Amino acid sequence: MQITSGRGPAECYRVVALVLEKILKQAVAKGVKTEIVERETGPLNRTLLSAVISLQGGDYHALIEDWEGSVQWIAQSPYRIYHKRKNWFVGVQTFTLSESQEATEAEIRYETLRASGPGGQHVNKTESAIRITHLPTGVVVECQDERSQYKNKDRAMKILRSKLLEAEREKQDAAIAAQRRSQVGSGDRSERIRTYNFPQGRVTDHRLTGDNKNFNIDAVMNGGLDPIIDALTTADQAAKLASAGDENG
């Protein structure tokens, strides 16, 4: 799962950090094991340009469904007191390793090289260096930092995954930026999943309707997401029953 500011202003960087905090807390409650794969810090204290976390076990599918999409955060800027804008957007996307940065053996060409540079006789006499080429993208990684060929190969694979993940993230950042430009131009906010409205003290989940879509923001910020989850579950079950009735009718 990736949370990104989509190259938004500093306020969006702060929202990325806050959303990450909420997701990690909710993951604990759902028994989902998380690991922060990568975190790109922002220019200000307690801000993040983006974060990538892995999700395993527990009810991680529900966690994804609860957050994936565009999140709107309504609050006064903590950095620009007199700034009129109060709407800040961040994007939450999910992807699997097989779809993004996990390369298969068939996609990789390995080459062993004789390491160069300082290191004594061992460096000069053994082919411990590794060059990896990812054939679909042309990305090349060389590693000779370790004395063992196995360790160099393992390190080179980690660097390759990081490079492919970076390319995936840049593509998604571009998509989020394009979505933001489209929303600004058209006024369309249909892609939002949730709005955190601090001035009015409420959280609105846009996948729900009527009075059932508004929740107390203090309770939600303190980790009380169960009412939202229960409402979404009820709405989903009702929609499935209605769909089944239409098909049978």
C-alpha positions in Angstrom: 0.0 0.0 0.0 1.3 3.5 -0.9 0.2 6.8 0.6 1.3 9.8 -1.5 0.9 13.5 -1.5 1.0 13.5 -5.3 3.5 16.4 -5.3 1.0 18.5 -3.4 1.9 21.3 -0.9 3.4 20.9 2.6 0.0 20.5 4.1 -0.5 17.3 2.0 2.8 16.0 3.3 1.5 16.4 6.9 -1.7 14.5 5.9 0.3 11.6 4.5 2.0 11.2 7.9 -1.4 11.4 9.7 -3.0 8.9 7.3 -0.1 6.5 7.8 -0.5 6.8 11.5 -4.2 5.9 11.3 -3.7 3.0 8.9 -1.0 1.5 11.2 -3.2 1.7 14.2 -6.2 0.2 12.4 -3.9 -2.6 11.1 -3.1 -3.6 14.7 -6.8 -3.8 15.6 -7.4 -6.0 12.5 -4.5 -8.3 13.2 -2.7 -7.2 10.0 1.1 -7.4 10.1 2.7 -4.2 8.6 6.2 -3.2 7.6 7.2 0.2 6.4 9.0 -0.6 3.1 9.9 2.9 2.3 9.2 6.3 3.8 10.2 9.6 2.0 10.4 12.3 4.6 9.1 15.8 3.8 10.9 19.1 4.2 9.1 19.9 7.5 9.0 18.1 10.8 6.5 15.2 11.0 5.7 15.3 7.2 6.0 12.6 4.5 6.1 13.0 0.8 5.0 9.3 0.5 5.1 6.0 2.4 5.0 2.4 1.2 3.9 -0.3 3.6 3.4 -4.0 3.2 0.3 -5.7 4.5 0.2 -9.4 5.5 -2.3 -11.6 7.4 -5.4 -10.7 9.4 -8.2 -8.9 7.7 -5.9 -6.9 5.3 -8.5 -6.9 2.5 -10.9 -4.9 4.7 -8.1 -2.5 5.5 -7.4 -2.0 1.8 -11.1 -1.4 1.0 -11.4 1.0 3.9 -8.6 3.3 2.7 -7.9 2.9 -1.0 -8.8 6.0 -3.0 -8.5 9.7 -2.5 -8.7 11.0 1.0 -9.8 14.6 1.7 -8.6 16.3 4.8 -10.3 19.6 5.7 -8.3 21.7 8.2 -6.6 25.0 8.6 -3.0 25.0 7.4 -0.6 24.5 10.3 2.1 26.3 8.3 0.3 29.2 6.7 -2.1 30.8 9.2 -3.8 33.2 6.8 -4.0 30.8 3.9 -7.6 30.4 2.8 -7.4 26.9 1.4 -8.6 24.2 3.8 -8.9 21.2 1.5 -5.9 18.8 1.3 -5.9 15.6 -0.8 -3.7 12.5 -0.6 -4.0 9.3 -2.5 -3.9 5.7 -1.2 -3.2 2.9 -3.7 -2.4 -0.7 -3.4 -0.4 -3.1 -5.6 1.1 -6.5 -5.3 4.7 -7.3 -5.8 4.0 -9.5 -8.8 2.3 -6.5 -10.5 5.0 -4.0 -9.7 8.5 -4.6 -8.5 8.9 -8.4 -8.1 10.9 -9.6 -11.1 10.8 -13.3 -12.1 13.9 -15.3 -13.0 12.9 -15.3 -16.6 13.1 -11.5 -16.7 16.6 -11.3 -15.2 20.0 -11.8 -16.8 22.8 -12.5 -14.4 26.5 -11.9 -15.1 29.5 -12.5 -12.9 32.3 -10.1 -13.0 35.8 -9.8 -11.5 35.5 -7.1 -8.8 37.8 -4.1 -9.2 39.2 -1.6 -6.7 40.7 -2.1 -3.3 40.4 -5.4 -1.5 43.6 -7.3 -1.9 44.2 -10.6 -3.7 40.7 -11.9 -3.1 39.1 -9.1 -5.2 41.5 -9.7 -8.1 41.3 -13.5 -8.2 37.5 -14.2 -7.8 34.5 -13.3 -9.9 32.4 -12.2 -6.8 30.8 -9.1 -8.4 27.3 -9.4 -9.9 25.6 -7.5 -12.7 21.8 -7.9 -13.0 19.8 -6.7 -15.9 16.0 -6.6 -15.8 15.1 -7.4 -19.4 11.6 -5.8 -19.6 12.8 -2.4 -18.4 16.5 -2.4 -19.1 17.4 -1.5 -15.5 20.9 -2.6 -14.7 22.4 -3.1 -11.2 26.0 -4.0 -10.4 27.2 -4.9 -6.9 30.7 -5.8 -5.7 30.5 -4.5 -2.1 30.6 -7.9 -0.6 33.3 -10.6 -0.7 30.7 -13.3 -1.4 29.0 -13.7 -4.8 25.9 -14.9 -3.0 25.8 -11.7 -0.8 26.4 -9.5 -3.8 23.6 -11.2 -5.7 21.2 -10.8 -2.8 22.1 -7.1 -2.4 21.8 -6.4 -6.1 18.3 -8.0 -6.1 17.2 -5.7 -3.3 18.6 -2.7 -5.2 16.7 -3.8 -8.3 13.4 -4.1 -6.4 13.9 -0.7 -5.0 14.5 0.8 -8.5 11.5 -0.9 -9.9 9.4 0.2 -6.9 10.6 3.8 -7.5 9.4 3.6 -11.1 6.0 2.3 -10.0 5.7 5.0 -7.5 6.6 7.7 -10.0 3.9 6.4 -12.3 1.3 6.4 -9.5 2.4 9.9 -8.4 1.8 11.1 -11.9 -1.6 9.6 -11.9 -2.5 11.2 -8.6 -1.2 14.6 -9.8 -3.3 14.2 -13.0 -6.4 13.3 -10.9 -5.8 16.4 -8.7 -5.6 18.7 -11.8 -8.8 17.2 -13.1 -10.6 17.7 -9.9 -9.5 21.3 -9.6 -10.6 22.0 -13.1 -14.0 20.3 -13.0 -14.9 20.5 -9.3 -15.5 16.8 -9.4 -14.9 15.1 -6.0 -16.5 11.8 -6.8 -13.3 9.9 -6.3 -13.1 10.8 -2.6 -13.6 8.0 -0.1 -13.6 10.1 3.0 -13.4 13.7 4.2 -12.0 14.8 7.5 -13.8 18.1 8.3 -12.1 19.6 11.4 -14.0 22.9 11.4 -17.3 21.1 11.5 -16.1 18.2 13.7 -17.2 15.4 11.5 -15.8 12.7 9.2 -17.8 11.9 6.1 -17.5 8.6 4.2 -18.7 9.2 0.7 -19.4 5.6 0.0 -22.4 5.9 2.4 -25.6 7.9 2.0 -27.8 10.0 4.2 -27.1 10.7 7.8 -25.3 7.3 8.1 -22.3 8.8 6.3 -21.3 11.3 9.0 -19.2 10.4 12.1 -17.7 12.2 15.1 -14.2 13.3 14.1 -12.8 13.2 17.7 -13.9 9.5 18.0 -12.4 8.6 14.7 -9.1 10.4 15.4 -8.8 8.4 18.6 -9.1 5.2 16.7 -12.8 4.7 16.7 -13.2 3.5 13.1 -15.6 0.6 13.9 -18.8 2.5 13.3 -17.6 3.4 9.8 -16.5 -0.1 9.1 -19.8 -1.5 10.4 -21.8 1.0 8.3 -19.8 0.1 5.2 -20.3 -3.6 5.8 -24.0 -3.2 6.2 -24.3 -1.1 3.1 -22.3 -3.7 1.1 -24.5 -6.5 2.3 -27.6 -4.6 1.4 -26.3 -3.9 -2.1 -25.5 -7.5 -2.6 -28.9 -8.6 -1.5 -30.5 -6.0 -3.8 -28.4 -7.2 -6.7 -29.3 -10.8 -6.0 -33.0 -9.9 -5.9 -32.7 -8.2 -9.2 -31.1 -11.2 -10.8 -33.7 -13.6 -9.4 -36.6 -11.3 -10.4 
